[in-house]
Amino acid sequence: MRALPLLFVTQLLLTSAFAQTTGVVGINDYTINGVGSGSTSCSAMCYPNGGVTLNLDVSAPAGSVALLLFNFCPCSPCSLAGPSNTCLPAIPATACGGSNQSLDLDMSSACGIAFTLPVTLTTAGTLSVALPIPTIPGVPCASLTLSTQAVVIDPCGLGIFAAPGPFVLSQAYTLQF
């Protein structure tokens, strides 16, 4: 009987360790309002009815430039996988064919990339931008979906198969308002 709980815990640890693109501090770690550091892609975040400013921060190597991608569909794990890169500190492998990079936004014709935002260096040494979200009428956390992922221009990044580097991708998020 003791083997069953141990097997369950082991499965949970393996699943979380081998997920979609993972944020690594100093390489490709994307946080929203200080939440999500080190997480794997496709975490959902709820901001009931908007009326909030999202502080979007990317922890990346010194001198990096980043671009934030957005669409109005839920996150889609492994939408476009890429080759593994050798950035240090290392980005863990994903469930996307052994790669450590994947564009995890839904790239179907109905979704694609709706808009992008450049991210600028702050005095704190992170790449950051504020995105005000107006009040959104309707059912809290079910009225509007917005997914986002960061592209960090970095010489160690090989990009994805559909678009060669030099860049790495951060973890992605599905934001619900």
Buried (B, 14 or more C-beta within 10 A) or exposed (E): EEEEEEEEEEEEEEEEEBBBBBBBEEBBBBBBEEEBBEBBBBBEBEBBBBEBEBBBBBBBBEEBBBBBBBBBBBBBBBBBBBBBBEBEEEBBBBBBEEBBBBBBBBBEEEBEEEEEBEBEBEEEEBBBBEBEBEEBEEEEBEBBBBBBBBBBBBEBBBBBBEEEBEBBBBBBBBBBB
